[in-house]
């Protein structure tokens, strides 16, 4: 370090403000990320974008406020292009990392953590080039490596808490740890940075706005963006239990006799999840059916077929290959382990036609296939079901159905175990 580093000093107030901004970004970003595995279609994309943008804005704002906290003998001026480029890098890299982590693969989670950590570090050092009009910078390689390690660790912590932790600590504690880690990365990198005044030092460019005012504006903007995403994307937890119980009742549907006869047959049970579906393309005869047509029985296998649509084409999917069903407003999606496929039937129609013993309706908007259920985890007053599929997904269980569903799942597991023993 040079003697110029000895004149380095920080405003304690702005340092504390930078940490607070990082903590609030971590709180909102992780809150949104926790909702991604159970979301579908447009809402899933919005949650990924909201989580990534909240984290990116918060992390970038923390670094910018951390730079504003520096007091030097020569006032620091910032070039616009590197400053904006650093924010763009941060937004893109964190967006990709959140998407990869949302696929709930351990390998992709590690890749996402490394990518996110390197992206945060790159954002920092690209942003630092914005001061080259006043200072030339040199960086100690040991501190650079330490800052990269801290950034990767902080990223891995946030992604693991959001997507893989079976038992996570309170969300506020997670946010505090994440915020302190991100802040620690910045100040570790700055500890290894030497500032050498440029030749144009005599110009001593002064900012048109005081650093305290600029830091306050950046903080307010960052917190406002987080608040907008939180209010828009995090659903209210206050639900009328009676309405959920009532909505669980399945209304009568046409072709009740056919539905009852199909319900009476038990689908084959085993403990091994079935292979992902080979979706059958609808024939010309099938194309004449509409959304109100009943589920078609596959006479060769005895399995039910549900109509679905993908890329503008209509298909049928076997009930054995359905992992879960989700109702989103006026649309219904069937999840096959990899994709969310649009189904023209309502969730009530699907519930009436699928065997209830295999496909319980655990929430007014969700049906699950018991063969894919790994575990039930407590989530406040309600619960969350984790599904064993290539793209890991969780599904909410309503408070009114939680106790009964635990019993149903236990009975199902016991039944499959006894059948496996008798078969062997």
URRA-V354292 format. One record per run of one state. SS is the DSSP state (H for helix, E for strand, C for the rest). FROM is the first residue (numbers start at 0). LEN is the number of residues. Records with the same first field share a line. If there is no record, write none. Layout:
SS->FROM-LEN + FROM-LEN
This chain:
C->0-2 + 6-2 + 10-1 + 36-4 + 68-1 + 71-8 + 102-3 + 131-3 + 139-1 + 163-7 + 191-1 + 197-1 + 203-7 + 233-7 + 248-7 + 264-15 + 281-2 + 287-8 + 297-6 + 310-2 + 321-2 + 328-2 + 335-4 + 343-3 + 353-7 + 363-2 + 368-1 + 379-2 + 387-5 + 397-1 + 423-1
H->2-4 + 11-25 + 40-28 + 79-23 + 105-26 + 140-23 + 170-21 + 198-5 + 210-23 + 240-8 + 255-9 + 283-4 + 318-3 + 346-7 + 369-3 + 398-25
E->8-2 + 69-2 + 134-5 + 192-5 + 279-2 + 295-2 + 303-7 + 312-6 + 323-5 + 330-5 + 339-4 + 360-3 + 365-3 + 372-7 + 381-6 + 392-5
